[in-house]
Amino acid sequence: MPPFSMKPLPLVIEPEPGNPYEVGGILNPAAARGPDGELYLFPRIVAAGNYSRIGILKVLFDHAGEPVGVERLGVALEPTEPYEMRPDGGGGCEDPRITYVHPLECYLMTYTAFSPLGPRVALAVSKDLLNWQRLGLATFEPYEGLEFDGVDNKDATGFPLAVPNPSGQHELAILHRPLFPNTLPEDNAEKDDDRVIDLHRESIWISYSSMPLEGEDPSQLSNFTSHHRLAAPVSAWEALKIGSGAPPVMTRHGWMIVYHGVSEMLLPDTGEERITYSAGVMMLSKEYPQKLLYRSMKPVLVPRPSTGPRGTPSNVVFPTGIDRRTDIDKPHRYDVYYGLNDFRIGVARLDVPPNLPHVPIADPPSGKIS
């Protein structure tokens, strides 16, 4: 039995009938405990024309502490800035992740702004989870000639504590996965099975930004000046793409990330090959998060084929929110909230085992998938 597994819970959050903001789906939520101790979700809600806002939901629990429903509280972010609007009148604030950053004593939201140039990482901060101050688009200094600016970029999420940058200085850090040209799952699916992974252009990265001093403009948080490459695809279940997922959380073994991988899977009922998003686990060193201690050789949660919005087939598990269950005295249990088949939200239970197994974790020098 694998050391990590995720057990889907009964709660599935569906679009609200008759709600024009959700006709295209409710999916990919951030999760955060508020100052009141309650759990809030911040899903992407999709209106007609693929117009995306970030909503606010309060999670409702039963007497045993299991999530059983949600209360809708409105909208956290709506496209208003030029970098969130498209020339055709559409717009997108999408796929947020939220972390309470202890040195800043505030919540940090990283989200995808669907700009006129394509998807880009944007940031916002809040003291109360309800009122958000935009910091603008993230900017990235080059790394050994590799340009991050001007490249589509999604799936960013922040660390709750300052961590050491390449020079050993403790700074704010985010995980992100630049979508360099020709590295989309659809692009890689058309390539030869023996393709060599481009370790720089197909990896999750950690990028670092200096913390503002008290009273300084927090917008400097969006300028990332140094970088570590974290991980490229290694296993078959992540062969087409790897990307970050829920925010890093500190566990008894180190920083845990529930991330996503993309592959082509054969559907048993039809024999059709379909691009599939699954979830896995990485464990990073507590002291040096760029060091991998463990990663899933097989996915911990795979989707069940379903019909997504507009009748299109979908095969997606996309983890974006995580909640440590200290509220019910279960500090090693985590509830993971995820986008389900590009249309709704699921939640699954993840228990961190007492021991961390030793498995091959490094990127293969050849860049080959195993």
C-alpha positions in Angstrom: 0.0 0.0 0.0 1.4 3.4 -0.9 2.4 5.7 2.1 0.0 8.4 0.9 -3.5 8.1 -0.4 -6.5 10.4 -0.6 -10.0 9.3 0.2 -12.8 11.3 -1.4 -15.3 12.6 1.0 -19.1 12.7 0.2 -19.2 16.5 -0.2 -19.3 17.7 -3.9 -19.9 21.4 -4.5 -22.0 21.9 -7.6 -22.8 25.2 -9.5 -25.9 26.8 -8.0 -28.9 26.4 -10.2 -30.0 29.8 -11.6 -26.9 31.6 -10.5 -25.6 33.4 -13.7 -22.1 33.7 -12.1 -21.8 29.9 -12.0 -23.3 28.6 -15.3 -19.9 27.6 -16.5 -18.8 25.9 -13.3 -17.5 26.3 -9.7 -14.0 24.9 -9.4 -10.3 25.1 -8.3 -10.8 26.7 -4.9 -8.3 28.3 -2.5 -8.9 27.3 1.2 -8.0 29.3 4.3 -9.1 29.5 7.9 -10.3 33.0 8.7 -9.5 35.1 11.8 -12.8 33.6 13.2 -11.5 30.1 12.8 -14.0 29.2 10.1 -12.9 27.6 6.9 -13.5 29.6 3.7 -13.1 28.6 0.1 -12.4 30.9 -2.8 -13.4 29.1 -6.0 -13.2 30.2 -9.6 -16.8 30.8 -10.6 -17.4 30.9 -14.4 -20.1 32.9 -16.0 -21.2 32.9 -19.7 -18.4 33.6 -22.1 -15.8 32.0 -19.8 -15.8 35.1 -17.6 -14.2 34.1 -14.3 -14.5 35.7 -10.9 -13.2 34.5 -7.5 -16.1 33.7 -5.1 -16.3 33.3 -1.3 -17.8 30.2 0.3 -18.0 29.3 4.0 -17.7 25.6 4.7 -20.3 24.0 6.9 -19.4 21.0 9.1 -21.4 18.3 10.8 -21.1 17.4 14.5 -18.2 15.1 13.7 -16.3 17.8 11.9 -16.8 16.5 8.4 -17.5 19.1 5.6 -21.1 18.8 4.5 -22.0 22.0 2.7 -21.2 25.6 1.9 -22.7 29.0 2.3 -22.2 31.5 -0.5 -20.9 34.9 0.7 -20.3 36.8 -2.6 -17.3 37.7 -4.7 -13.7 38.3 -3.5 -12.2 39.5 -6.9 -13.8 40.4 -10.2 -11.9 41.4 -13.3 -11.4 45.1 -13.2 -7.7 45.8 -14.0 -6.4 45.9 -17.6 -4.2 42.8 -16.9 -7.4 40.9 -16.0 -9.4 41.8 -19.1 -9.4 40.5 -22.6 -9.9 42.6 -25.8 -13.2 40.8 -26.5 -14.7 42.1 -23.3 -14.1 38.9 -21.4 -12.0 38.6 -18.3 -10.5 36.3 -15.8 -9.5 36.1 -12.1 -8.9 32.4 -11.8 -7.6 29.5 -9.8 -6.5 31.2 -6.6 -4.4 29.9 -3.8 -4.3 31.5 -0.4 -1.7 31.3 2.3 -1.5 33.2 5.6 2.1 34.5 5.6 3.1 34.8 9.2 6.0 37.4 8.8 3.6 39.7 7.0 0.6 39.0 9.3 -1.7 38.9 6.3 -3.1 36.5 3.7 -1.4 36.3 0.4 -3.5 35.3 -2.7 -1.8 34.2 -5.8 -4.2 33.8 -8.8 -4.2 33.6 -12.5 -5.1 36.9 -14.3 -6.2 36.1 -17.8 -4.6 39.1 -19.4 -4.7 40.3 -23.0 -1.3 38.5 -23.4 -2.5 35.2 -21.9 -2.5 33.8 -18.3 -0.2 35.5 -15.8 0.5 35.2 -12.1 -1.1 38.0 -10.1 -1.0 38.7 -6.3 -3.3 40.3 -3.7 -3.1 40.6 0.1 -5.8 40.8 2.8 -6.0 41.1 6.6 -9.5 39.5 6.9 -10.0 37.4 3.7 -12.9 39.6 2.6 -11.1 42.8 1.5 -8.3 42.4 -1.0 -5.6 44.8 -2.1 -4.2 43.9 -5.5 -0.4 44.0 -5.9 -0.4 43.5 -9.7 1.3 41.0 -11.9 4.3 39.1 -10.7 7.6 39.9 -12.4 10.6 37.6 -12.5 14.3 38.3 -13.1 15.9 36.0 -15.6 17.7 32.8 -14.4 20.9 31.8 -16.3 19.4 33.3 -19.5 16.0 31.8 -19.0 13.3 34.5 -19.3 10.2 34.0 -17.1 8.6 37.4 -17.9 6.5 37.3 -21.1 5.7 33.6 -20.7 2.3 32.2 -19.8 2.3 31.2 -16.1 -0.2 29.6 -13.8 -0.5 27.5 -10.6 1.4 29.8 -8.3 1.2 29.4 -4.6 3.1 30.8 -1.6 4.9 29.5 1.5 3.5 30.6 4.9 7.0 31.3 6.3 10.2 32.9 4.9 12.5 30.4 3.4 16.2 30.6 2.3 16.8 31.8 -1.2 19.8 30.7 -3.3 22.0 33.1 -1.2 20.8 31.8 2.1 18.7 34.9 2.9 15.2 34.2 4.2 12.5 35.7 1.8 9.0 35.2 0.6 8.8 32.3 -1.8 6.2 31.0 -4.3 5.9 27.9 -6.3 5.0 28.3 -10.0 5.1 26.5 -13.3 5.9 28.7 -16.3 4.1 27.4 -19.5 7.0 27.8 -22.0 6.0 27.4 -25.6 5.5 23.8 -26.7 5.3 22.5 -23.1 1.5 22.2 -22.8 0.1 18.7 -22.2 -1.4 18.8 -25.7 1.9 19.7 -27.2 3.8 16.9 -25.4 1.1 14.3 -26.2 2.0 14.7 -29.9 5.7 14.1 -29.3 7.5 10.8 -29.4 7.2 8.6 -26.3 11.0 8.7 -25.9 11.1 12.5 -25.8 13.7 14.0 -23.5 12.4 16.3 -20.8 13.6 19.9 -20.9 14.4 20.2 -17.2 14.4 24.0 -17.1 11.2 24.5 -19.2 9.0 21.7 -17.9 9.6 22.1 -14.1 8.0 23.6 -11.0 10.1 26.5 -9.8 10.5 28.2 -6.4 11.0 32.0 -6.8 11.9 34.5 -4.1 11.0 38.1 -3.2 12.3 40.3 -0.4 9.9 41.1 2.4 8.9 44.7 2.7 9.8 46.5 5.9 7.1 47.8 8.1 5.3 50.7 6.5 6.8 50.0 3.0 4.6 49.5 -0.1 3.7 45.7 -0.2 3.7 45.8 -4.0 7.4 44.9 -4.0 6.3 41.4 -3.0 5.4 40.8 -6.6 9.0 41.2 -7.8 10.8 37.9 -7.7 14.6 38.2 -8.1 16.0 34.7 -7.5 15.0 31.1 -8.3 15.5 27.4 -7.6 14.3 24.7 -10.0 12.3 22.2 -7.9 11.0 19.3 -10.0 10.4 18.1 -13.5 8.2 15.1 -14.6 9.6 11.8 -13.6 6.8 9.2 -13.5 4.4 8.1 -16.2 1.4 9.7 -14.4 3.0 13.1 -14.8 4.7 12.6 -18.2 3.0 15.4 -20.1 3.2 18.1 -17.4 3.8 18.7 -13.8 2.5 21.7 -11.8 2.1 23.0 -8.3 -1.2 22.6 -6.5 -2.3 23.4 -3.0 0.0 25.7 -0.8 2.9 24.1 1.0 2.1 23.1 4.6 4.5 22.1 7.3 4.1 18.5 8.5 6.1 16.2 10.8 8.3 15.3 7.8 8.8 18.8 6.2 6.9 20.9 3.7 4.2 18.9 2.0 2.8 19.9 -1.5 -0.2 18.2 -3.1 0.6 18.8 -6.7 -0.8 17.7 -10.1 0.6 15.7 -13.0 -0.8 15.2 -16.5 -0.7 12.0 -18.6 -2.7 10.2 -21.3 -4.8 7.4 -19.7 -6.6 4.7 -21.5 -10.3 4.7 -20.6 -11.4 1.1 -19.8 -15.0 1.5 -21.1 -14.1 3.0 -24.5 -10.4 2.3 -25.1 -10.0 6.0 -25.8 -6.8 7.8 -24.6 -7.6 11.0 -22.8 -5.5 13.7 -21.2 -5.9 13.2 -17.4 -5.0 15.4 -14.5 -4.2 13.5 -11.2 -2.9 14.5 -7.8 0.4 13.4 -6.1 2.4 14.4 -3.0 5.9 15.9 -2.6 7.7 16.3 0.7 10.4 19.0 0.8 13.1 19.7 3.4 12.0 21.9 6.3 15.2 23.8 6.3 15.9 23.9 2.5 12.6 23.5 0.6 14.3 23.2 -2.7 15.5 19.8 -1.6 13.0 16.9 -2.3 12.6 14.2 0.3 9.8 12.3 -1.3 7.5 12.3 -4.3 4.7 10.1 -5.5 5.7 7.5 -8.0 2.0 6.9 -8.6 -0.9 9.3 -8.2 -2.7 9.5 -4.8 -6.0 10.6 -6.4 -7.2 10.0 -10.0 -10.4 11.3 -11.5 -13.4 9.4 -12.6 -14.3 10.2 -16.2 -17.2 12.6 -16.4 -18.9 15.1 -18.6 -17.8 18.7 -17.9 -19.3 22.0 -18.9 -20.9 22.4 -22.3 -21.1 18.6 -22.6 -17.3 18.1 -23.1 -15.5 15.1 -21.7 -13.3 15.9 -18.8 -10.9 13.8 -16.7 -9.5 16.2 -14.1 -8.4 16.2 -10.4 -6.8 19.6 -9.7 -5.8 20.2 -6.1 -5.8 23.9 -5.0 -6.8 24.1 -1.3 -5.7 22.4 1.8 -7.0 22.5 5.4 -5.1 21.0 8.4 -7.6 19.5 10.8 -6.3 20.7 14.1 -9.8 22.0 14.8 -10.8 18.4 15.5 -7.5 17.5 17.1 -6.2 15.6 14.1 -3.0 17.5 13.2 -1.8 14.8 10.7 -5.1 14.9 8.7 -5.5 17.3 5.8 -8.6 17.9 3.8 -7.7 18.7 0.2 -10.1 20.7 -1.9 -9.8 20.2 -5.7 -11.4 21.1 -9.0 -13.3 18.1 -10.3 -13.6 17.6 -14.0 -13.4 21.4 -14.7 -16.9 22.0 -13.4 -17.3 21.3 -9.7 -15.4 20.9 -6.4 -14.5 17.8 -4.5 -12.7 17.2 -1.2 -10.6 14.3 -0.1 -8.9 13.2 3.2 -5.1 12.9 3.3 -3.4 11.4 6.3 0.4 11.9 6.7 2.0 8.6 7.7 4.3 8.3 10.7 7.3 7.4 8.5 8.5 8.6 5.2 9.7 5.9 2.8 12.9 6.2 0.9 12.1 6.2 -2.9 13.9 7.5 -6.0 13.0 11.2 -6.1 15.6 13.1 -8.2 15.1 14.1 -11.8 16.8 11.6 -14.0 20.0 13.0 -15.5 18.8 11.8 -19.0 15.6 13.7 -18.6 13.7 10.5 -19.5 10.3 9.5 -18.0 10.3 6.2 -16.1 
